[in-house]
Amino acid sequence: MKRQLIIISSLLLSILGFSQGIEFKHGTWKEVLEKARQINKPIFLNVYKSSSVPCKRMNNEVFPLAEVGNVYNTNFICYQLDVEKGEGIEIGKKYNIDMYPTYLFIDRNEKCFFRAAGVKEAKEFIALSTSALFAMNDTIPITVWEKEYIEKKNDTTFLLAYINKRSRLSLFVATLFDEYLKLIPEEERTSDAVLEVYKKEVHSLNEHTFAVEYLLKNKAKFIGKHNNSFNDYLYQTANHTIWNDVRSKSKNDELLAIAVEAYDQLPKNTIGGQRDEIYIDYYFWTRETEKYMKYATNFCNNYLVKLSADSIDQTDQMFVKRLTEQSNSITYSEDISKSIEQAISSSKHMTRDRIGDKLNNFAWEVFKRVSDTETLKDALRWSGRSLELSINDPRRLDTYANLLHKLGRKEEAIAKEEEALRYAAEKDRKGFTETLLKMKAGEKTWKENIDPIGSDVFYIR
């Protein structure tokens, strides 16, 4: 029970964003193992290649997130090794690593009880930790199931149990799910049990699986049996399938249309995902810059900048209220309760920060890629609005200053960049200083012919 409370607490804190990313320990692998033995705690080991773009993405975009750090720092000793250097070479051989990044979950006796690989979104990566902890305490290891599968691959009862087992461990089940669907009668393919597998595996399916082909061809059957609430799932499935397809350099405009159609059937809330964002994400990953800019401009001009501060703050207040009620429903130790109170307090402007970041990110993309004066003025307005939501944010001040400079408003640009420099963290001061010097010298702070949207050099500010 104590262990469960620790996991629940860490997951709650992860939602609230109470720490500053994964804290990877320094020292040798031997020292990390010794620490694991002393405090009886499992190890999370990130094995990477310094030249790998997926590894860089995880390092820059996911590992630094507060919600990720809270979960991993609480439940594991975190460590990382470059597979091409030092001890990493031997670790790579020992654990047969051939994908990068690879995530190993290792006990104090050096036994790997769970592993995964590849780029993950934050929620997906957090879910890995839960699966790893489940695997660590599992009385029947997955290896036993794997041996039994060889004899029972045509037993649908066993197959469904095996699928659910692997799903809980975040292991690949798409092929098994296809096998199961083909074995069961047609009338059972829309059952509650099947729908539950679809929901659990929505993140891993792609258009080439029988499961997705069947779902999309028979969506009317699913909706008829599970009511209009199924549209929410259909929308999520189409979105995730698009994501999986474009990540493998494939386009699917038909799936895009299905995602949009399903979205249109969903009940809409005041602040949440918007129709334009489906197109924005899709054209980002398919590297169609012109279409990306079209929808991003429409989204900012007709939605984001029109959100009132009151409506944004009301959303945050509702969120804090709900989290407070949830935290009050469980009894925690005094220390954990204090941490939760602080975390809830720090989440009071979560929506405000999210909206401001979106405005800033879109404005920055316009700055990098557009020379048209009117579009630059639009982006300046988005950037200005993002600053209204967070006055002293150095990244947003830097975006605003760069836009001013590109519009020829040199003195205003210099003043804003100096302001950005005043608030900048130590690690960012060098870059801001270089930008300021270029502005004062009348030089460009941007590159011509920048890579297309969705390329490896793209990053979120």
C-alpha positions, -999 to +999 in steps of 0.1 A: +000+000+000+029+024+008+044+017-026+011+024-043+008+057-025+043+067-036+034+060-073+000+077-071+016+108-054+043+109-081+018+107-109-003+135-093+028+157-089+037+150-125+004+165-137+011+196-116+047+201-127+065+204-094+101+197-104+125+205-132+130+174-153+148+142-149+179+144-127+205+121-142+231+110-117+268+114-123+295+088-116+303+053-129+278+025-136+293+006-106+285+036-083+250+038-096+244+001-090+258+004-055+234+033-048+205+012-060+215-016-036+218+008-007+184+024-010+167-005-027+155+015-057+154+004-094+174+022-121+162+040-152+190+039-177+187+060-209+211+046-236+217+070-264+238+080-293+251+116-294+245+118-332+209+104-330+182+129-338+155+109-318+179+109-288+184+147-291+146+152-293+140+132-261+169+150-244+157+185-254+119+181-254+108+154-229+135+147-203+135+184-191+097+185-185+087+189-149+059+163-151+084+137-164+110+146-138+086+142-109+077+106-119+111+094-128+130+111-099+106+097-074+106+061-085+140+055-100+177+063-098+181+079-133+213+075-153+224+077-189+252+064-211+264+071-246+265+037-264+296+048-284+317+059-254+333+045-223+310+022-202+282+027-227+299+004-252+299-026-228+263-018-216+251-018-253+266-052-258+254-067-225+217-057-231+217-062-269+208-026-277+202-018-314+177+011-312+183+046-300+173+058-276+167+027-255+152+028-221+163+001-196+147-005-162+172-024-141+170-038-106+199-037-081+212-071-094+216-057-129+186-076-142+166-057-169+130-062-160+115-038-186+127-020-217+114+003-244+128+024-272+122+053-295+108+088-293+079+091-269+055+119-261+056+130-224+024+112-215+035+080-232+069+082-216+054+087-181+032+056-188+064+036-194+073+042-157+040+027-145+044-003-168+080-008-156+069-007-119+042-032-127+067-055-144+091-052-115+065-066-091+048-091-115+047-126-101+044-142-136+071-126-159+064-119-195+089-146-206+065-173-192+036-159-213+059-157-244+066-194-242+030-203-236+020-182-267+038-206-290+014-234-280-018-213-276-016-187-304-050-199-317-067-198-283-086-165-283-092-165-246-054-168-240-046-144-268-068-116-253-053-121-219-018-121-234-026-089-253-038-072-222-007-084-203+017-069-229-004-037-231+000-032-194+038-035-199+037-011-229+050-039-251+041-041-288+007-058-294-004-046-329+004-079-346-012-099-318-043-077-319-046-083-357-043-121-351-070-120-324-094-099-345-090-123-374-097-153-352-129-141-335-164-140-352-174-108-370-200-099-344-175-099-316-151-074-333-171-045-319-174-059-283-165-040-252-134-062-247-122-053-282-129-016-278-109-016-246-078-030-265-083-003-291-084+024-265-053+011-247-033+007-280-044+039-297-009+053-295+008+023-313-016+016-342-010+026-378-030+025-411-013-008-422-027-029-394-058-049-398-072-034-366-071+001-379-084-009-414-113-027-398-121+002-374-122+028-401-142+007-425-167-002-398-169+030-377-207+031-382-210-002-364-189+009-335-208+042-332-241+024-334-231+000-306-212+025-283-232+057-291-217+090-301-192+089-273-172+067-297-164+097-318-140+109-292-121+076-295-123+077-333-108+111-333-080+100-310-073+069-331-072+089-364-049+115-348-025+089-334-025+069-366-016+101-385+012+107-361+025+071-365+023+073-403+040+107-408+067+097-383+075+069-408+076+095-437+041+086-450+011+108-457-025+099-454-050+127-463-079+103-459-071+098-422-067+135-419-103+139-432-116+112-407-099+130-378-115+163-387-149+147-393-147+129-359-136+162-342-166+180-356-189+155-338-173+161-304-187+185-277-166+216-276-153+233-245-142+269-241-104+262-241-091+230-256-080+214-288-092+232-319-099+221-355-071+241-369-046+223-346-053+190-364-042+206-397-013+224-380+001+191-365-004+172-398+013+198-420+041+202-396+050+165-398+044+164-436+067+194-439+041+214-459+052+249-448+027+270-467-003+250-455+012+249-419+015+287-420-020+291-434-037+272-405-013+286-378-021+321-389-059+314-388-056+297-355-037+326-339-058+355-354-092+340-350-088+320-318-057+324-296-055+362-295-093+364-289-092+344-257-098+368-228-077+367-197-108+360-177-118+329-197-082+316-194-080+322-157-114+306-152-102+274-169-071+274-146-093+279-115-115+249-125-085+228-130-070+236-096-103+230-080-106+196-095-070+186-086-076+198-051-107+177-047-088+146-061-059+151-038-082+155-008-098+121-016-065+103-007-046+104+026-009+113+022+019+117+046+026+153+059+056+158+036+037+146+005+007+167+014+029+198+016+045+190-018+010+186-034-002+219-019+029+237-034+024+219-067-013+229-069-003+264-062+022+264-090-004+251-115-027+282-111-015+296-144-011+264-164-035+273-192-022+309-193+013+295-198+002+270-224-017+296-245+012+320-242+037+294-253+016+285-283+014+322-294+052+326-289+060+294-308+039+303-338+053+339-338+088+325-337+081+302-367+068+332-387+099+352-377+122+324-390+103+317-423+084+348-435+094+381-450+059+395-457+054+426-437+017+420-429+023+385-417+052+397-396+029+423-380+004+395-372+032+376-355+042+407-336+007+409-323+007+372-313+040+377-296+027+408-278-003+389-265+020+361-252+039+388-233+007+401-217+002+366-204+037+364-189+054+398-188+090+389-179+095+357-199+129+361-216+121+337-245+090+357-253+108+390-250+135+377-274+108+366-300+092+401-298+126+418-302+135+397-332+102+405-349+106+442-342+141+440-357+129+422-388+103+449-393+130+476-392+121+489-358+157+488-346+156+509-314+125+492-300+141+458-308+173+467-290+153+478-259+133+446-258+164+424-263+181+442-235+150+434-213+152+398-224+188+396-214+180+410-179+156+382-172+175+354-190+189+323-173+227+320-173+226+293-200+207+316-224+227+348-218+253+341-245+227+336-272+208+367-262+240+388-260+250+377-296+215+387-309+217+421-291+251+428-307+238+419-341+209+443-336+231+471-325+254+465-356+224+465-379+230+429-389+203+402-396+194+380-367+178+354-389+189+330-417+177+329-452+163+298-469+157+280-436+149+243-436+112+233-442+088+230-413+090+196-396+126+191-403+151+180-377+163+215-370+128+227-360+125+232-323+099+247-298+110+277-279 
